[in-house]
């Protein structure tokens, strides 16, 4: 986790130095409607996740003019359900978004999202740690700027499966923690 925070601070510093006329920084938060991958049980059809509401809070920087770079550091809680059993995942996200403004009000963006899994929890069932605490996905979206207030909607998807195993009497049961989510965010620029 220290490495992720150090990497985030270095990215923020590099972008600030490279874009001395940068646009600013701010805070953000909002809701995410998210799901994770399938629950895989040997010789049984996969069980799909039911998406649930989660949330996110973080900070961001925006550097450039009409074309810009926007790194963010965001704490996210992902909530999902498998046949009534709630699965929760807490993670730090570091999306590095490349965007473009249109008509001074609108913007669109796309970029990689680096993810560090902090904690996973499946209700009343013991699970192992995730295979990879660090993974990569992507985000794409757009939004509206109203002065210092911004609203955006984005889609996020992890690139590769990242499994946890159920611990106990049942063997061969794996849960894919890769998120697929719609993220509605509100941001404020200082």
SULSUL-V186855 format. One line per field, one symbol per residue. ss: DSSP state (~ for helix, > for strand, _ for the rest). phi: phi as a letter, one per 40 degrees, with the letter a starting at -180 (. if undefined). burial: b if it has 9 or more other C-alpha atoms within 8 Angstrom, else e. Layout:
ss: ???
phi: ???
burial: ???
This chain:
ss: _~~~~~~~~~~~~~~~~~_____>>>>>>>>>>>>___>>>__>>>>__>>>>>>>>>>>>>>>__>>>>>>>>>>>>>>>>__>>>>>>>>>>>>>>>>>>___>>>>>>>>>>>>>>>>>__>_>______>>>>>>>>>>>>>__>>>>>>>>>>____>>>>______>>>>___>>>>>>>>>>_
phi: .dccccccccccccccccbdcdchaabaaibbbbabcccbbdgbdcbccccbcbaaaababbbhbccabbcbbbcbbbbabbfgccbbbbabbbcbcbbacbfgbbabaaicbcbbccababdgbcbccccbcbabaabaaaabbbgccbbababbaccbdacbbcbhccbgbbbccccbabbbbbbbcc
burial: eeeeeeebeebbeebbeebeebbbbbbbbbbbbbbbbbbbbeeeeebebebbbbbbbbbbbbbbeebbbbbbbbbbbbbbbbeebbbbbbbbbbbbbbbbbeeebbbbbbbbbbbbbbebbbeeebbeebeebebbbbbbbbbbbeeebbbbbbbbbbbebbbbbbbeeeebbbbbbbbbbbbbbbbbbe
